[in-house]
Structures are given as C-alpha cells and as structure tokens.
Amino acid sequence: LPELPEVETVRRQLAGSLIGMTFTAVEKTEPAMVRDCTALEVERRVPGRRILGIDRLGKFIVVALDGGVFLTLHLGMTGRLLIDPVDGPGPHSRFLFTLEDDTGRSCRLEFRDPRKFGRLHLTTGGPAPRMRGLGPDAWLGEWDADYLAGRLRGRRVALKAFLLDQSNLCGIGNIYADEILWWTGLSPLRPAGALGPDDVARLVQEIPTRLGEGVRLLGCTLSDFVDTAGEPGEFQDWLQAYGRQGQTCTRCGGVLTRTIVGGRGTAYCPGCQR
Ligand SMILES: [Zn+2]
C-alpha cells in the first residue's frame, strides 16, 4: 500500500506539474470513492478553479484550489494518480480531470484504482474532516522525543501497532514500520509503554531517516505503487526486514521470522531486535 514516501513522491510530481493550472473539465467521477460531497458537486464545483498548492499530511494529499475549496486525495490500497497516462483512460480509471495553464497547454490527471479504496474529498474552508484525528506527520511534522515518550507512556499495545496508529504519528504503514523497527533493533512485539529513553531516542532517529530514504528512493514498489508517470520506486531493493522472513539478517546473521502484530504480517529478526 502507498505509505508516506510513496505519497510524497506523487505529491512532489503533482506539485511540479499542476500548481498554477486551472481545472477545465471533469470527464469522469466514481461516486463510491467521493466523500464529503456528491460526485455531481465534483463535476460542478471543480472546473474553473486554479490549483494554488499541493500539500501532504501522512498519506493524504491536499490540493488547495482558489475560492477556499480543497480536494483531499487518499490512494487507499491500489490507487494511482497519473498525469497524461499513455495507456489511459482504462477500465480502472475512476476520476478523469483536464487542466490548462495560462499559455493554453493542457494535461489530464487520472485517478486510477482497481479496488476503489482510494478517496476523493471535496470540502470548503479546509481539508477533509477525516484528517483531524491524525497525529503529526512522521517525516516532517513537529514532534520530538518528549512527544513520543508521552504518547508511548502506559500503552500496552505492541510497538508495531503503536507505529501503525495514525493518531500517534501519521504516514507509517506496514512496510516502513518493519524497516524502522529493524533499524532501531527493537522488537515489534515490545509493549509500547515499556520503552526506555534510549529506545525512544532510537525511534526519534530512525523514523524520519527511514521515511526520508523512502522519499529519496522514490518510494517502494512491491506490487502496485507507481509514480505519476507510471514508474516504480527503488526502496524495495534496500529492504532489511519487510518481506524477508526466512532470509538471513544482514546485521547479526540470524534468520528473520514472521509473526502477526495487530492483524498485520510482520517480519523481524529475533536475534537482534529486542
Ligand atoms: Zn538480526
């Protein structure tokens, strides 16, 4: 699933291509994926509006339009945002927009999603209300060891589940949680509230570092993720834990194992993650 680095990769490309452009038409909508308004309102209210900015919080992309209107996009499990796809629109094309810049150059933005778990929210005055419960952005948000220690205190939930809970920090999913934990040397099964100051310090170091590496490598492509040009990322070539159960740990030479934490498949090294 797209996590913070994959969403940031898409956001940067959208921002580089689309800021300053004006929506000219909405050619296609998918009512099942629309939130906070109707598909008809998307068709009526988006055309004519200029894109002022494209930001991100966790796994949400927020497109600010003039007139105080916001489009909030979430890729769900299999969503892709493609600019001028050569192979589109196809059967999984759910939203199709055309945009034009001041010189008359136009382009198409396609939201493609086989499984329809992606979302498009149209709101006025601020981004989607669903974002209100999110903690700070795990990569660029304003949080520190004191914040993290406060959130961890007294929690009996497993550390991996704590990292996946978007109300603590937002943007971390299953892949980057396993990677962050491997790099910290902490077990995904540790009760969150049992961490000491040294453990918290390691998390404060590794959470932004690993997410930043994911951004630098343009995301992780194991099955679905591609950028706005349809290109895969490279982070998958550098995985140390996620999906490596049964393989050798590059740090201690032990064998990584797989377990379930909070309902999610989890790979870790019992030899050096304590
Ligand atoms: Zn190990």
Residues whose N, C-alpha, C, O or C-beta is under 5 A from the ligand:
A	BS01	ZN	C249 R251 C252 G253 G254 C269 G271 C272
